[in-house]
Amino acid sequence: MKWSDINDIAIELCEAHPDIDPKTVRFVDLHNWVVDLPGFDDDHMRGGEKVLEAIQQAWIDEAE
């Protein structure tokens, strides 16, 4: 997975952290959780605020 795989990342996060409300996640934690996902293989420094916002929104949508 790459940072651009927003929906795939959101699905993986939803499965990996089912008891977490994605609306309450800090970007530092979100970044760390994404890079720790199995199959994630991208430059850790490319996960900027805009990408994290998109991932968080996709995770919120997936959780609902």
Helices and strands as residue ranges (DSSP letters): H 6-16, G 22-24, H 27-35, G 44-46, H 49-63
